[in-house]
Structure formats: structure tokens, C-alpha cells
Amino acid sequence: MGDAVGQKIPKPQMRGLLKTQITKNLIGCAILCTASVLYMKFVYGDGNKRRYAEFYKNYDINKEFNRMRRKGLFDSCNHEDADEDCV
């Protein structure tokens, strides 16, 4: 207990406080920005590219067109004649 009373309190930084604080904040900002860019590129972006590639690998546009035509979504095509070409 006697040792704690005899210790000196460190002096506060009186000069250059703003500069050191800005330097710390810029370094932290640079690290967080770099980490977020890497996350968006490798985790989010590449995952979406893989999912889109898988979707279009199995996608049949004529089958989807005929399905939408049978539902009557196109005004220029007759929805009963699915085999007939429409213009």
C-alpha cells in the first residue's frame, strides 16, 4: 500500500495531441477500409459470381419464355399456342 502512494502519475501529453490522435485514427481507418474491401471482393463478390455462373449454366431461355407465354404474360403472343412462334 505504501508503494502505491509513492508512485508518480505520468504527465499528460500537452503538445501534438491532435496530430497523434489523427494519426491513430487514419491508421485505424486504413486498416478497416482495407479489410472491408477484401471482404467485399473475396467473400461477397466472388460468391455472387459463382451463383450467377451456376444459374446461367442451367438456365434455358426458351423453356422460361414458353412458361411465361402459357401464363399469358405477353400481349403479343397467344397463350394457348405454346408451339407457335410469336412476333
N, CA, C and O atoms as a GROMACS GRO file, in nm:
protein
  348
    1MET      N    1   0.083  -0.118   0.000
    1MET     CA    2   0.000   0.000   0.000
    1MET      C    3   0.087   0.124   0.000
    1MET      O    4   0.052   0.223  -0.063
    2GLY      N    5   0.198   0.119   0.068
    2GLY     CA    6   0.287   0.233   0.076
    2GLY      C    7   0.354   0.260  -0.058
    2GLY      O    8   0.388   0.375  -0.088
    3ASP      N    9   0.373   0.156  -0.141
    3ASP     CA   10   0.437   0.177  -0.271
    3ASP      C   11   0.345   0.249  -0.368
    3ASP      O   12   0.391   0.326  -0.452
    4ALA      N   13   0.215   0.226  -0.358
    4ALA     CA   14   0.120   0.288  -0.448
    4ALA      C   15   0.112   0.439  -0.425
    4ALA      O   16   0.086   0.515  -0.518
    5VAL      N   17   0.132   0.481  -0.302
    5VAL     CA   18   0.123   0.624  -0.271
    5VAL      C   19   0.245   0.697  -0.324
    5VAL      O   20   0.235   0.813  -0.365
    6GLY      N   21   0.359   0.633  -0.325
    6GLY     CA   22   0.482   0.698  -0.365
    6GLY      C   23   0.503   0.706  -0.515
    6GLY      O   24   0.595   0.775  -0.559
    7GLN      N   25   0.421   0.639  -0.597
    7GLN     CA   26   0.441   0.641  -0.743
    7GLN      C   27   0.392   0.772  -0.801
    7GLN      O   28   0.294   0.830  -0.754
    8LYS      N   29   0.462   0.817  -0.905
    8LYS     CA   30   0.423   0.940  -0.970
    8LYS      C   31   0.323   0.911  -1.082
    8LYS      O   32   0.331   0.806  -1.147
    9ILE      N   33   0.232   1.002  -1.103
    9ILE     CA   34   0.136   0.992  -1.213
    9ILE      C   35   0.207   1.041  -1.340
    9ILE      O   36   0.274   1.144  -1.337
   10PRO      N   37   0.193   0.968  -1.451
   10PRO     CA   38   0.261   1.014  -1.572
   10PRO      C   39   0.203   1.147  -1.620
   10PRO      O   40   0.084   1.175  -1.604
   11LYS      N   41   0.291   1.228  -1.681
   11LYS     CA   42   0.248   1.359  -1.728
   11LYS      C   43   0.158   1.344  -1.851
   11LYS      O   44   0.182   1.256  -1.934
   12PRO      N   45   0.056   1.427  -1.862
   12PRO     CA   46  -0.029   1.422  -1.982
   12PRO      C   47   0.044   1.484  -2.102
   12PRO      O   48   0.133   1.568  -2.086
   13GLN      N   49   0.004   1.442  -2.218
   13GLN     CA   50   0.064   1.496  -2.340
   13GLN      C   51   0.002   1.632  -2.367
   13GLN      O   52  -0.119   1.643  -2.388
   14MET      N   53   0.083   1.735  -2.368
   14MET     CA   54   0.032   1.870  -2.386
   14MET      C   55   0.051   1.922  -2.527
   14MET      O   56  -0.025   2.007  -2.572
   15ARG      N   57   0.151   1.873  -2.598
   15ARG     CA   58   0.178   1.921  -2.734
   15ARG      C   59   0.160   1.805  -2.833
   15ARG      O   60   0.195   1.691  -2.804
   16GLY      N   61   0.104   1.837  -2.949
   16GLY     CA   62   0.090   1.738  -3.055
   16GLY      C   63  -0.019   1.636  -3.030
   16GLY      O   64  -0.020   1.529  -3.092
   17LEU      N   65  -0.111   1.666  -2.940
   17LEU     CA   66  -0.217   1.570  -2.909
   17LEU      C   67  -0.308   1.546  -3.030
   17LEU      O   68  -0.345   1.432  -3.059
   18LEU      N   69  -0.345   1.652  -3.100
   18LEU     CA   70  -0.430   1.640  -3.217
   18LEU      C   71  -0.362   1.560  -3.327
   18LEU      O   72  -0.425   1.475  -3.391
   19LYS      N   73  -0.233   1.586  -3.348
   19LYS     CA   74  -0.159   1.514  -3.454
   19LYS      C   75  -0.152   1.364  -3.424
   19LYS      O   76  -0.173   1.283  -3.514
   20THR      N   77  -0.124   1.328  -3.299
   20THR     CA   78  -0.115   1.185  -3.267
   20THR      C   79  -0.252   1.119  -3.276
   20THR      O   80  -0.262   1.004  -3.318
   21GLN      N   81  -0.357   1.190  -3.235
   21GLN     CA   82  -0.492   1.133  -3.242
   21GLN      C   83  -0.534   1.114  -3.388
   21GLN      O   84  -0.592   1.011  -3.422
   22ILE      N   85  -0.505   1.211  -3.473
   22ILE     CA   86  -0.540   1.200  -3.616
   22ILE      C   87  -0.462   1.086  -3.680
   22ILE      O   88  -0.516   1.012  -3.762
   23THR      N   89  -0.335   1.072  -3.645
   23THR     CA   90  -0.253   0.964  -3.699
   23THR      C   91  -0.310   0.828  -3.661
   23THR      O   92  -0.320   0.738  -3.746
   24LYS      N   93  -0.349   0.811  -3.535
   24LYS     CA   94  -0.408   0.685  -3.491
   24LYS      C   95  -0.539   0.658  -3.565
   24LYS      O   96  -0.565   0.545  -3.607
   25ASN      N   97  -0.622   0.762  -3.581
   25ASN     CA   98  -0.750   0.744  -3.650
   25ASN      C   99  -0.730   0.709  -3.798
   25ASN      O  100  -0.804   0.626  -3.851
   26LEU      N  101  -0.633   0.772  -3.864
   26LEU     CA  102  -0.608   0.742  -4.005
   26LEU      C  103  -0.556   0.600  -4.024
   26LEU      O  104  -0.594   0.532  -4.120
   27ILE      N  105  -0.471   0.556  -3.935
   27ILE     CA  106  -0.420   0.418  -3.944
   27ILE      C  107  -0.534   0.319  -3.923
   27ILE      O  108  -0.546   0.221  -3.998
   28GLY      N  109  -0.618   0.343  -3.823
   28GLY     CA  110  -0.733   0.256  -3.799
   28GLY      C  111  -0.830   0.256  -3.916
   28GLY      O  112  -0.884   0.152  -3.954
   29CYS      N  113  -0.853   0.374  -3.973
   29CYS     CA  114  -0.943   0.385  -4.089
   29CYS      C  115  -0.887   0.309  -4.208
   29CYS      O  116  -0.962   0.241  -4.277
   30ALA      N  117  -0.757   0.320  -4.232
   30ALA     CA  118  -0.695   0.250  -4.345
   30ALA      C  119  -0.707   0.098  -4.328
   30ALA      O  120  -0.734   0.026  -4.424
   31ILE      N  121  -0.687   0.050  -4.206
   31ILE     CA  122  -0.696  -0.094  -4.181
   31ILE      C  123  -0.839  -0.142  -4.200
   31ILE      O  124  -0.861  -0.246  -4.264
   32LEU      N  125  -0.936  -0.069  -4.147
   32LEU     CA  126  -1.077  -0.111  -4.161
   32LEU      C  127  -1.124  -0.103  -4.306
   32LEU      O  128  -1.198  -0.190  -4.351
   33CYS      N  129  -1.082  -0.002  -4.379
   33CYS     CA  130  -1.120   0.010  -4.520
   33CYS      C  131  -1.062  -0.104  -4.602
   33CYS      O  132  -1.130  -0.161  -4.688
   34THR      N  133  -0.936  -0.136  -4.576
   34THR     CA  134  -0.872  -0.246  -4.648
   34THR      C  135  -0.942  -0.379  -4.618
   34THR      O  136  -0.965  -0.460  -4.708
   35ALA      N  137  -0.976  -0.400  -4.491
   35ALA     CA  138  -1.044  -0.524  -4.454
   35ALA      C  139  -1.182  -0.532  -4.518
   35ALA      O  140  -1.223  -0.640  -4.563
   36SER      N  141  -1.255  -0.421  -4.523
   36SER     CA  142  -1.389  -0.425  -4.583
   36SER      C  143  -1.382  -0.445  -4.734
   36SER      O  144  -1.467  -0.514  -4.790
   37VAL      N  145  -1.282  -0.387  -4.800
   37VAL     CA  146  -1.266  -0.408  -4.945
   37VAL      C  147  -1.233  -0.552  -4.974
   37VAL      O  148  -1.288  -0.611  -5.068
   38LEU      N  149  -1.144  -0.611  -4.895
   38LEU     CA  150  -1.110  -0.752  -4.917
   38LEU      C  151  -1.229  -0.843  -4.892
   38LEU      O  152  -1.249  -0.941  -4.964
   39TYR      N  153  -1.308  -0.813  -4.789
   39TYR     CA  154  -1.428  -0.892  -4.762
   39TYR      C  155  -1.526  -0.884  -4.880
   39TYR      O  156  -1.576  -0.986  -4.926
   40MET      N  157  -1.552  -0.762  -4.927
   40MET     CA  158  -1.648  -0.745  -5.037
   40MET      C  159  -1.598  -0.814  -5.164
   40MET      O  160  -1.678  -0.869  -5.239
   41LYS      N  161  -1.469  -0.811  -5.189
   41LYS     CA  162  -1.416  -0.872  -5.310
   41LYS      C  163  -1.421  -1.024  -5.303
   41LYS      O  164  -1.478  -1.089  -5.391
   42PHE      N  165  -1.363  -1.080  -5.198
   42PHE     CA  166  -1.345  -1.225  -5.196
   42PHE      C  167  -1.465  -1.301  -5.142
   42PHE      O  168  -1.493  -1.410  -5.191
   43VAL      N  169  -1.536  -1.249  -5.046
   43VAL     CA  170  -1.648  -1.322  -4.988
   43VAL      C  171  -1.777  -1.292  -5.062
   43VAL      O  172  -1.844  -1.383  -5.110
   44TYR      N  173  -1.811  -1.166  -5.073
   44TYR     CA  174  -1.940  -1.127  -5.131
   44TYR      C  175  -1.936  -1.132  -5.284
   44TYR      O  176  -2.023  -1.193  -5.346
   45GLY      N  177  -1.838  -1.068  -5.345
   45GLY     CA  178  -1.832  -1.057  -5.491
   45GLY      C  179  -1.810  -1.190  -5.561
   45GLY      O  180  -1.881  -1.223  -5.655
   46ASP      N  181  -1.712  -1.266  -5.515
   46ASP     CA  182  -1.684  -1.394  -5.579
   46ASP      C  183  -1.796  -1.494  -5.554
   46ASP      O  184  -1.822  -1.579  -5.639
   47GLY      N  185  -1.861  -1.485  -5.441
   47GLY     CA  186  -1.976  -1.573  -5.415
   47GLY      C  187  -2.090  -1.544  -5.510
   47GLY      O  188  -2.154  -1.636  -5.560
   48ASN      N  189  -2.117  -1.416  -5.535
   48ASN     CA  190  -2.221  -1.380  -5.631
   48ASN      C  191  -2.185  -1.424  -5.771
   48ASN      O  192  -2.272  -1.472  -5.845
   49LYS      N  193  -2.060  -1.410  -5.810
   49LYS     CA  194  -2.018  -1.454  -5.944
   49LYS      C  195  -2.040  -1.604  -5.960
   49LYS      O  196  -2.085  -1.649  -6.065
   50ARG      N  197  -2.007  -1.680  -5.856
   50ARG     CA  198  -2.028  -1.826  -5.864
   50ARG      C  199  -2.177  -1.860  -5.876
   50ARG      O  200  -2.215  -1.947  -5.954
   51ARG      N  201  -2.260  -1.791  -5.798
   51ARG     CA  202  -2.404  -1.819  -5.803
   51ARG      C  203  -2.464  -1.781  -5.938
   51ARG      O  204  -2.547  -1.855  -5.992
   52TYR      N  205  -2.424  -1.668  -5.994
   52TYR     CA  206  -2.472  -1.629  -6.126
   52TYR      C  207  -2.425  -1.727  -6.234
   52TYR      O  208  -2.502  -1.763  -6.323
   53ALA      N  209  -2.301  -1.770  -6.227
   53ALA     CA  210  -2.250  -1.866  -6.324
   53ALA      C  211  -2.327  -1.997  -6.317
   53ALA      O  212  -2.359  -2.056  -6.420
   54GLU      N  213  -2.356  -2.044  -6.196
   54GLU     CA  214  -2.432  -2.168  -6.179
   54GLU      C  215  -2.574  -2.153  -6.233
   54GLU      O  216  -2.627  -2.244  -6.297
   55PHE      N  217  -2.636  -2.036  -6.209
   55PHE     CA  218  -2.771  -2.013  -6.257
   55PHE      C  219  -2.776  -2.015  -6.409
   55PHE      O  220  -2.862  -2.082  -6.467
   56TYR      N  221  -2.686  -1.943  -6.474
   56TYR     CA  222  -2.690  -1.934  -6.620
   56TYR      C  223  -2.638  -2.060  -6.688
   56TYR      O  224  -2.662  -2.081  -6.807
   57LYS      N  225  -2.567  -2.144  -6.615
   57LYS     CA  226  -2.523  -2.271  -6.672
   57LYS      C  227  -2.644  -2.363  -6.694
   57LYS      O  228  -2.648  -2.438  -6.791
   58ASN      N  229  -2.742  -2.357  -6.603
   58ASN     CA  230  -2.859  -2.444  -6.610
   58ASN      C  231  -2.982  -2.372  -6.665
   58ASN      O  232  -3.090  -2.432  -6.668
   59TYR      N  233  -2.971  -2.248  -6.709
   59TYR     CA  234  -3.086  -2.168  -6.749
   59TYR      C  235  -3.120  -2.195  -6.895
   59TYR      O  236  -3.034  -2.187  -6.982
   60ASP      N  237  -3.247  -2.226  -6.922
   60ASP     CA  238  -3.295  -2.247  -7.058
   60ASP      C  239  -3.394  -2.135  -7.089
   60ASP      O  240  -3.505  -2.132  -7.036
   61ILE      N  241  -3.352  -2.043  -7.175
   61ILE     CA  242  -3.433  -1.924  -7.201
   61ILE      C  243  -3.561  -1.959  -7.277
   61ILE      O  244  -3.664  -1.896  -7.253
   62ASN      N  245  -3.557  -2.055  -7.366
   62ASN     CA  246  -3.678  -2.093  -7.441
   62ASN      C  247  -3.782  -2.158  -7.350
   62ASN      O  248  -3.902  -2.134  -7.364
   63LYS      N  249  -3.736  -2.239  -7.258
   63LYS     CA  250  -3.828  -2.302  -7.162
   63LYS      C  251  -3.895  -2.196  -7.076
   63LYS      O  252  -4.016  -2.203  -7.051
   64GLU      N  253  -3.820  -2.096  -7.029
   64GLU     CA  254  -3.876  -1.989  -6.948
   64GLU      C  255  -3.972  -1.902  -7.031
   64GLU      O  256  -4.076  -1.858  -6.981
   65PHE      N  257  -3.937  -1.877  -7.156
   65PHE     CA  258  -4.025  -1.799  -7.243
   65PHE      C  259  -4.159  -1.869  -7.262
   65PHE      O  260  -4.265  -1.807  -7.251
   66ASN      N  261  -4.155  -1.999  -7.291
   66ASN     CA  262  -4.279  -2.075  -7.310
   66ASN      C  263  -4.361  -2.081  -7.180
   66ASN      O  264  -4.484  -2.078  -7.185
   67ARG      N  265  -4.295  -2.090  -7.067
   67ARG     CA  266  -4.365  -2.092  -6.939
   67ARG      C  267  -4.436  -1.959  -6.915
   67ARG      O  268  -4.551  -1.958  -6.872
   68MET      N  269  -4.370  -1.848  -6.943
   68MET     CA  270  -4.432  -1.717  -6.925
   68MET      C  271  -4.543  -1.694  -7.027
   68MET      O  272  -4.643  -1.629  -6.997
   69ARG      N  273  -4.525  -1.748  -7.148
   69ARG     CA  274  -4.628  -1.730  -7.251
   69ARG      C  275  -4.754  -1.808  -7.215
   69ARG      O  276  -4.865  -1.760  -7.236
   70ARG      N  277  -4.737  -1.928  -7.160
   70ARG     CA  278  -4.854  -2.007  -7.118
   70ARG      C  279  -4.930  -1.939  -7.005
   70ARG      O  280  -5.051  -1.956  -6.992
   71LYS      N  281  -4.861  -1.863  -6.924
   71LYS     CA  282  -4.928  -1.789  -6.817
   71LYS      C  283  -5.000  -1.666  -6.868
   71LYS      O  284  -5.080  -1.606  -6.797
   72GLY      N  285  -4.974  -1.627  -6.991
   72GLY     CA  286  -5.041  -1.512  -7.050
   72GLY      C  287  -4.975  -1.379  -7.017
   72GLY      O  288  -5.043  -1.276  -7.012
   73LEU      N  289  -4.845  -1.379  -6.994
   73LEU     CA  290  -4.776  -1.256  -6.957
   73LEU      C  291  -4.743  -1.167  -7.078
   73LEU      O  292  -4.714  -1.049  -7.061
   74PHE      N  293  -4.748  -1.223  -7.198
   74PHE     CA  294  -4.716  -1.147  -7.319
   74PHE      C  295  -4.843  -1.113  -7.395
   74PHE      O  296  -4.925  -1.201  -7.422
   75ASP      N  297  -4.859  -0.986  -7.430
   75ASP     CA  298  -4.977  -0.945  -7.506
   75ASP      C  299  -4.966  -0.981  -7.653
   75ASP      O  300  -5.068  -1.000  -7.720
   76SER      N  301  -4.845  -0.993  -7.705
   76SER     CA  302  -4.827  -1.018  -7.848
   76SER      C  303  -4.833  -1.166  -7.884
   76SER      O  304  -4.828  -1.200  -8.002
   77CYS      N  305  -4.842  -1.254  -7.785
   77CYS     CA  306  -4.844  -1.399  -7.810
   77CYS      C  307  -4.974  -1.458  -7.757
   77CYS      O  308  -5.028  -1.415  -7.656
   78ASN      N  309  -5.020  -1.556  -7.829
   78ASN     CA  310  -5.138  -1.630  -7.785
   78ASN      C  311  -5.093  -1.732  -7.680
   78ASN      O  312  -5.001  -1.810  -7.706
   79HIS      N  313  -5.154  -1.732  -7.565
   79HIS     CA  314  -5.106  -1.820  -7.460
   79HIS      C  315  -5.151  -1.965  -7.476
   79HIS      O  316  -5.099  -2.052  -7.407
   80GLU      N  317  -5.246  -1.991  -7.564
   80GLU     CA  318  -5.286  -2.131  -7.585
   80GLU      C  319  -5.193  -2.204  -7.681
   80GLU      O  320  -5.173  -2.325  -7.667
   81ASP      N  321  -5.136  -2.134  -7.777
   81ASP     CA  322  -5.049  -2.197  -7.877
   81ASP      C  323  -4.903  -2.180  -7.834
   81ASP      O  324  -4.837  -2.085  -7.874
   82ALA      N  325  -4.855  -2.271  -7.753
   82ALA     CA  326  -4.719  -2.259  -7.700
   82ALA      C  327  -4.615  -2.301  -7.802
   82ALA      O  328  -4.499  -2.261  -7.790
   83ASP      N  329  -4.652  -2.381  -7.903
   83ASP     CA  330  -4.555  -2.426  -8.002
   83ASP      C  331  -4.537  -2.325  -8.115
   83ASP      O  332  -4.438  -2.330  -8.187
   84GLU      N  333  -4.630  -2.235  -8.131
   84GLU     CA  334  -4.629  -2.141  -8.241
   84GLU      C  335  -4.538  -2.022  -8.209
   84GLU      O  336  -4.535  -1.974  -8.095
   85ASP      N  337  -4.464  -1.974  -8.310
   85ASP     CA  338  -4.378  -1.856  -8.289
   85ASP      C  339  -4.463  -1.732  -8.280
   85ASP      O  340  -4.565  -1.721  -8.348
   86CYS      N  341  -4.423  -1.639  -8.197
   86CYS     CA  342  -4.496  -1.514  -8.188
   86CYS      C  343  -4.404  -1.400  -8.230
   86CYS      O  344  -4.282  -1.407  -8.214
   87VAL      N  345  -4.466  -1.296  -8.284
   87VAL     CA  346  -4.387  -1.183  -8.333
   87VAL      C  347  -4.426  -1.058  -8.258
   87VAL      O  348  -4.372  -0.951  -8.284
   0.00000   0.00000   0.00000
